[in-house]
Every structure is written in C-alpha cells, then in structure tokens.
Amino acid sequence: MTYFYIKALHIIFIVTWFSGMFYIVRLYIYNTEANEKTEPEKSILQKQFNIMISRLWFGITWPSAVLTLIFGPWMWYLIGRLDNWLAIKLCFVIGLYAYHFTLHAIYNQQAKGIFKFTSGQLRIWNEVATIFLIAIIMLAVVKQGVSIVWGLLGLFLVVILLMSAIKIYKLIRLKSKN
C-alpha cells in the first residue's frame, strides 16, 4: 500500500518538475526577446519576466526536482531490485538532472543580464526536455516490451520530427513577419 502512495507522489512531482522546465525555457525566450526591445518596454517586460522566472524556478521547479529525487529512490527501495529497463531509465534521469542544471545556469546568466543564447537556440533547447520525457515515460511504461534498438530508433525519429517541427515553425514565423 505504501508503494502506491510513494509512486503517486513521485508521478505528481515529476509532472510539476517537467511543467516547470517546459515553462521556464519559454520565459527565458520571452526575456531574451524583451532584451532586444527599446526602453521603457525592455525594462518593464524584463522586470516582470524576472519575477515570473524566479517564482517558477524556486517555487515549483526546484522543489519538484528535489521531491522527485526523494520519492524515486524510495520507490526503488520498495521495489527492491534494479532491472535492465530501470538502469537505462536512471541514465536518462541523470541526463535530465544535467539538463536541469543547464537551465539553472541560464537562470543565473539572465538574472545578471547576460543573454548568451538567442530565442531560436532556446526554442531548440526547450525540446530537450520533451526528448527526456518521452524516453523516461516509455521506459517506465513499456519496460521490456520493446528492444533497446527499436527504442533508440524510435527516440531518434522523435528527435528528427521535433527538429523538423522547429524548422517549419521558424519558416512560418519568418514568413509572417514579411
């Protein structure tokens, strides 16, 4: 019985963590685009975006990442074993935390008024969370139902589709500006 409560809490905090990571990059994009505006619009927008970014990052995203890290190993302890699918999933989870830390680095840069990335680069970076989400959920649900080769091929195809969608979206935005 305890396992199901821990699993539910783990899933809840995964969802809020991913929500925070998806939205934070959108705010980084808007903040970057606001940096290209003229005054007073630039200052007004950036002040508001910085408040929103800070509240989202420290009020939702970081706490969710920490709670996910508490409930995940707790579930693993209750399961009592490390299957192959779980080991592969944990590799993706480590990658997800690395991604999270890159978002924190961008947070620190933008808080100091440093904008190293264009809005286009951030749009691409935003899709990295999507790739992790798909890989982790598929590993958690499908488990041994799919071979590693087919799983990686499927993930590669998802990456190609995402990059194509970004390219198409960029072309549509460019055409609408002209």
LINJONOR-V645379 format. One record per pair of residues at least 24 apart in sequence whose C-alpha atoms are under 6 Angstrom apart, sorted by the first residue. I is the first residue (numbers start at 1). GAP is how many residues later the second one is. Records with the same first field share a line. If there is no record, write none. Layout:
I=GAP + GAP
//
This chain:
10=58 + 61
13=51 + 55
14=54
17=44 + 47 + 48
20=41
25=101
29=90
85=58
89=47 + 50
//
